[in-house]
Amino acid sequence: MPATTPPSAVMDEWIKHVSHVPSLLPAEILILLCLVFAIVFKVTVMLYRARKKETARTRLVLEIGNGTDSILLSAMDIPYLAKHYRIKSKFGAKLSWTSGLCLTNTVLNMSVPLPPRITVPFWKVAKLRSLLQIPHFVTI
């Protein structure tokens, strides 16, 4: 049966390996560096998750443009893949956003309520105005 090393020998070996650390950096600076590293790590993970969530989400987007320029306005986020939805429109002289278009989840066979209006960010207002003053197209 092999003999195990006594705890004091293990501790002596440990002290030999880490005894130089306090001479390089004081304990306060080591604690501060660990804290900064933990904060940077947490923020990085949060940004990664937010970006991953943003890129994986399905959106209903309204595009307004002409042959050379266009603007994208997010109408709403939808929880399932795009293949699970169908857009129906009622043709006529007037196309109303909420009563003229119907978004249907084909898997659940349910109508999805569309938002009554789309908010345009202030940095896109000037571009939207210039697009609407000339012949343009609108797609969903």
C-alpha positions in Angstrom: 0.0 0.0 0.0 1.6 3.3 -1.0 2.1 5.9 1.6 0.3 9.2 1.2 2.2 12.5 1.7 1.3 14.2 4.9 -0.8 17.4 4.7 2.0 19.6 5.9 4.2 18.5 2.9 1.4 19.3 0.5 1.0 22.7 2.1 4.7 23.4 2.0 4.8 22.5 -1.7 1.8 24.9 -2.3 3.5 27.7 -0.4 6.6 27.2 -2.5 4.6 27.7 -5.7 2.6 30.8 -4.7 4.9 32.6 -2.3 6.3 34.8 -5.1 2.8 36.2 -6.0 2.6 38.8 -3.1 6.1 40.1 -4.0 4.9 40.8 -7.6 1.5 42.3 -6.8 0.0 43.3 -3.5 -3.2 41.5 -2.5 -5.4 44.6 -3.0 -4.3 44.9 -6.6 -4.9 41.2 -7.2 -8.4 41.5 -5.7 -9.1 44.6 -7.9 -7.8 42.8 -11.0 -10.1 39.8 -10.3 -13.0 42.1 -9.8 -12.4 44.0 -13.0 -12.0 40.7 -14.9 -15.3 39.4 -13.4 -17.1 42.6 -14.5 -15.6 42.5 -18.0 -16.5 38.8 -18.3 -20.1 39.4 -17.1 -20.6 42.4 -19.5 -19.2 40.4 -22.4 -21.5 37.5 -21.7 -24.5 39.9 -21.5 -23.6 41.5 -24.8 -23.1 38.2 -26.5 -26.5 36.9 -25.3 -28.2 40.1 -26.4 -26.6 39.9 -29.8 -27.4 36.2 -30.2 -31.0 36.9 -29.2 -31.2 39.8 -31.7 -29.9 37.8 -34.6 -32.0 34.7 -34.0 -35.3 36.5 -33.6 -37.8 36.6 -36.5 -39.2 40.1 -37.3 -41.9 41.5 -39.5 -40.2 44.4 -41.3 -41.7 47.2 -43.4 -39.4 48.3 -46.2 -39.9 51.6 -48.0 -37.7 52.6 -50.9 -37.1 53.4 -54.5 -34.6 51.9 -57.0 -31.5 53.3 -55.3 -32.3 53.8 -51.6 -34.5 52.1 -49.0 -35.3 52.2 -45.3 -36.3 49.3 -43.0 -38.7 49.7 -40.1 -39.3 46.9 -37.7 -43.1 46.4 -37.3 -43.0 43.6 -34.7 -41.1 40.6 -33.4 -42.8 37.3 -34.0 -41.9 34.3 -31.8 -41.8 31.5 -34.5 -40.0 31.0 -37.8 -41.2 32.9 -40.8 -42.4 29.7 -42.5 -45.1 29.4 -39.9 -46.8 32.7 -41.0 -48.9 33.8 -43.9 -49.8 37.4 -44.8 -53.2 37.9 -46.4 -54.3 41.2 -47.9 -57.7 42.6 -48.9 -57.3 44.4 -52.2 -59.0 47.7 -52.8 -58.3 51.3 -53.4 -57.3 51.8 -49.8 -54.9 49.6 -48.0 -55.2 49.9 -44.2 -52.4 48.5 -42.1 -54.6 46.9 -39.4 -57.7 46.0 -41.3 -56.2 45.5 -44.7 -53.5 43.1 -43.7 -53.8 39.9 -41.7 -50.9 37.9 -40.3 -51.8 34.3 -39.6 -49.8 31.6 -37.8 -50.4 28.7 -40.1 -49.2 26.0 -37.6 -51.5 27.2 -34.8 -54.1 28.5 -37.3 -54.3 31.8 -35.3 -54.4 35.4 -36.3 -51.6 37.4 -34.9 -52.5 41.0 -34.1 -50.5 43.6 -35.9 -49.4 46.8 -34.2 -51.6 49.8 -35.1 -48.6 52.0 -35.9 -44.8 51.8 -36.4 -42.5 54.1 -34.6 -39.8 55.7 -36.8 -36.5 56.4 -35.0 -35.6 60.1 -35.2 -32.4 59.4 -37.2 -34.5 57.8 -40.0 -37.2 60.5 -40.3 -35.4 62.7 -42.8 -34.6 59.7 -45.1 -38.2 58.4 -44.8 -39.6 61.9 -45.8 -37.3 62.1 -48.8 -38.3 58.6 -49.9 -42.1 59.3 -49.6 -41.8 62.5 -51.7 -40.8 60.5 -54.8 -42.2 57.4 -56.4 -41.5 54.5 -54.0 -42.3 51.0 -53.1 -43.5 49.4 -49.8 -42.9 45.8 -49.0 -43.4 43.6 -45.9 
